[in-house]
Amino acid sequence: MKVVICGGGVIGASIAYYLSQRNFDAVVVERTGVANAASGKSGGFLALDWCDGSVLAPLARRSFALHGSLAASMDQDWGYRRVETLGVVASARRDVAGYRNLPSPGWLGGKAAVCGRIGTPQTTAQINPAAFTNAMMAAAIDNGAALVAGCVDGIVLSPGSGRAAGAIVDGAVLASDAVVIALGPWSMLACRWLPLPATEGVKGHSLVFAYRPSPESLFVELESVDGARTSPEINPRPDGTTYVCGLPGHDALPADPADVAPEPGASALLRQMTALVSPELAAAEVLAEQSCYRPVTADGLPLIGPVPGVAGAYVATGHNVWGMLNAPATGEAMAELITGGAATTVDLGPFDPARLAPFKASEVEI
Ligand SMILES: Cc1cc2nc3c(=O)[nH]c(=O)nc-3n(C[C@H](O)[C@H](O)[C@H](O)COP(=O)(O)OP(=O)(O)OC[C@H]3O[C@@H](n4cnc5c(N)ncnc54)[C@H](O)[C@@H]3O)c2cc1C
């Protein structure tokens, strides 16, 4: 059985990995480059129990465990490590000393205070997202999967049965027995081809500094000099870099992932925000100024399952702020669904694409 997976982000690569583990023929079609989008530019922060209390909890807990076992069992190093995670407040307008409940790591400045420990090495971890996504794709290829460079511009439906029979890639038919839409925010394009709910792209900016502090991840509540409140996240990485995100963008999603770019002034503003937390970090060399779009559905939950009414068509997208965390369990469950008819490791019921109305093909604007 041949499965074409549209999109080489962390979700597509994870599905290919788990299909290849079951000796199924997986072909990933990627337009711009594996991990070029959010899956290469996100925080890579993982949490065991931060989704508890929502229907995401079993998926997140399974995935947190899979991240640990993948890191232990595979040769590649993608910077996986368990970390402590701190809640921090920082302000340009007021003294935050009253919020200090724990001593600050030495690299934080005087305008920041640690108000609490919000994760421990038992419950929180980090990965380098680009390295992880590429490692999953490489492992899938080692196991027999294929990566095709090309732009998916349609889905082939069998004239008789209406069953999905392949993807149209750069105008040519790539035949298969099943097709998976894993295009992240570009899954919106697939609403032109299949009865799928909308997946919007929500933009965020990030910076990567050449700076090696102590390893804690920081979740910051920050007040700027003009009173604006933002919530930057800071993830030091074992490769001697530190990643900072938390500044939203406003541009609409471009059709071509290669056209995603930071907005004017965004990198300078994010650097100013960083300086309120750690002047030392903000003064370090900037290795990357970047932006990306996280995929978001109408109810904030992912779409993971069969496309309603189209046999052989599946979707796995809309992972919002937890796509890096939830990719392994999504890939595993999708492989079970496609090869065996049902997921056994997690209940995909809450993520059934049929829960939301399909988006009108004529209203897709990208
Ligand atoms: C700033 C930021 C920080 C984040 N931090 C975290 C975090 O700390 N932890 C966490 O768990 N999650 C985090 N996330 C969320 C996470 O990054 C995403 O949920 C996840 O990367 C989505 O993966 P994906 O594979 O669905 O989509 P993408 O990574 O967007 O991949 C989709 C792929 O499809 C390709 N494509 C598009 N159109 C076509 C086409 N027509 N044909 C072929 N290929 C095409 C693209 O090139 C792209 O490679 C963050 C997101 C953002 C924006």
The ligand as an SDF file (V2000), in Angstrom:
LIG
                    3D

 53 58  0  0  0  0  0  0  0  0999 V2000
    6.5480   30.9010   16.9970 C   0  0  0  0  0  0  0  0  0  0  0  0
    6.0820   29.4670   17.2430 C   0  0  0  0  0  0  0  0  0  0  0  0
    6.5820   28.7440   18.3300 C   0  0  0  0  0  0  0  0  0  0  0  0
    6.1390   27.4350   18.5610 C   0  0  0  0  0  0  0  0  0  0  0  0
    6.6370   26.7450   19.6330 N   0  0  0  0  0  0  0  0  0  0  0  0
    6.2300   25.4600   19.8570 C   0  0  0  0  0  0  0  0  0  0  0  0
    6.7430   24.7180   20.9590 C   0  0  0  0  0  0  0  0  0  0  0  0
    7.5800   25.2220   21.7210 O   0  0  0  0  0  0  0  0  0  0  0  0
    6.2960   23.4460   21.1510 N   0  0  0  0  0  0  0  0  0  0  0  0
    5.3640   22.8640   20.3270 C   0  0  0  0  0  0  0  0  0  0  0  0
    4.9770   21.7070   20.5710 O   0  0  0  0  0  0  0  0  0  0  0  0
    4.8800   23.5400   19.2470 N   0  0  0  0  0  0  0  0  0  0  0  0
    5.2950   24.8220   19.0060 C   0  0  0  0  0  0  0  0  0  0  0  0
    4.7740   25.5340   17.9530 N   0  0  0  0  0  0  0  0  0  0  0  0
    3.7790   24.8750   17.0670 C   0  0  0  0  0  0  0  0  0  0  0  0
    4.4230   23.9500   16.0340 C   0  0  0  0  0  0  0  0  0  0  0  0
    5.5690   24.5760   15.4840 O   0  0  0  0  0  0  0  0  0  0  0  0
    3.4360   23.6230   14.9030 C   0  0  0  0  0  0  0  0  0  0  0  0
    2.2140   23.1620   15.4480 O   0  0  0  0  0  0  0  0  0  0  0  0
    3.9940   22.5340   13.9890 C   0  0  0  0  0  0  0  0  0  0  0  0
    5.2780   22.8700   13.5210 O   0  0  0  0  0  0  0  0  0  0  0  0
    3.0660   22.3070   12.7840 C   0  0  0  0  0  0  0  0  0  0  0  0
    3.6650   21.3070   11.9950 O   0  0  0  0  0  0  0  0  0  0  0  0
    3.0250   20.9000   10.5900 P   0  0  0  0  0  0  0  0  0  0  0  0
    3.8520   19.7710   10.0660 O   0  0  0  0  0  0  0  0  0  0  0  0
    1.5610   20.6850   10.7600 O   0  0  0  0  0  0  0  0  0  0  0  0
    3.1440   22.2100    9.6840 O   0  0  0  0  0  0  0  0  0  0  0  0
    4.3940   22.9540    8.9810 P   0  0  0  0  0  0  0  0  0  0  0  0
    5.6070   22.8910    9.8090 O   0  0  0  0  0  0  0  0  0  0  0  0
    3.8640   24.2880    8.5860 O   0  0  0  0  0  0  0  0  0  0  0  0
    4.6600   22.0790    7.6980 O   0  0  0  0  0  0  0  0  0  0  0  0
    3.8270   22.1420    6.5470 C   0  0  0  0  0  0  0  0  0  0  0  0
    4.7150   21.8700    5.3360 C   0  0  0  0  0  0  0  0  0  0  0  0
    3.9000   21.8670    4.1380 O   0  0  0  0  0  0  0  0  0  0  0  0
    4.6970   22.4110    3.0960 C   0  0  0  0  0  0  0  0  0  0  0  0
    3.8220   22.8690    2.0110 N   0  0  0  0  0  0  0  0  0  0  0  0
    3.0120   23.9540    1.9870 C   0  0  0  0  0  0  0  0  0  0  0  0
    2.3270   24.0180    0.8310 N   0  0  0  0  0  0  0  0  0  0  0  0
    2.7080   22.9320    0.1010 C   0  0  0  0  0  0  0  0  0  0  0  0
    2.3170   22.4020   -1.1580 C   0  0  0  0  0  0  0  0  0  0  0  0
    1.3670   23.0060   -1.9140 N   0  0  0  0  0  0  0  0  0  0  0  0
    2.8990   21.2620   -1.6030 N   0  0  0  0  0  0  0  0  0  0  0  0
    3.8480   20.6050   -0.8430 C   0  0  0  0  0  0  0  0  0  0  0  0
    4.2330   21.0670    0.3680 N   0  0  0  0  0  0  0  0  0  0  0  0
    3.6640   22.2020    0.8440 C   0  0  0  0  0  0  0  0  0  0  0  0
    5.4540   23.5470    3.7560 C   0  0  0  0  0  0  0  0  0  0  0  0
    6.6050   23.9040    2.9920 O   0  0  0  0  0  0  0  0  0  0  0  0
    5.7840   22.9500    5.1200 C   0  0  0  0  0  0  0  0  0  0  0  0
    7.0650   22.3420    5.1480 O   0  0  0  0  0  0  0  0  0  0  0  0
    5.1910   26.8370   17.6930 C   0  0  0  0  0  0  0  0  0  0  0  0
    4.7040   27.5580   16.5880 C   0  0  0  0  0  0  0  0  0  0  0  0
    5.1430   28.8620   16.3550 C   0  0  0  0  0  0  0  0  0  0  0  0
    4.6070   29.6040   15.1600 C   0  0  0  0  0  0  0  0  0  0  0  0
  1  2  1  0
  2  3  1  0
  2 52  2  0
  3  4  2  0
  4  5  1  0
  4 50  1  0
  5  6  2  0
  6  7  1  0
  6 13  1  0
  7  8  2  0
  7  9  1  0
  9 10  1  0
 10 11  2  0
 10 12  1  0
 12 13  2  0
 13 14  1  0
 14 15  1  0
 14 50  1  0
 15 16  1  0
 16 17  1  0
 16 18  1  0
 18 19  1  0
 18 20  1  0
 20 21  1  0
 20 22  1  0
 22 23  1  0
 23 24  1  0
 24 25  2  0
 24 26  1  0
 24 27  1  0
 27 28  1  0
 28 29  2  0
 28 30  1  0
 28 31  1  0
 31 32  1  0
 32 33  1  0
 33 34  1  0
 33 48  1  0
 34 35  1  0
 35 36  1  0
 35 46  1  0
 36 37  1  0
 36 45  1  0
 37 38  2  0
 38 39  1  0
 39 40  1  0
 39 45  2  0
 40 41  1  0
 40 42  2  0
 42 43  1  0
 43 44  2  0
 44 45  1  0
 46 47  1  0
 46 48  1  0
 48 49  1  0
 50 51  2  0
 51 52  1  0
 52 53  1  0
M  END
$$$$
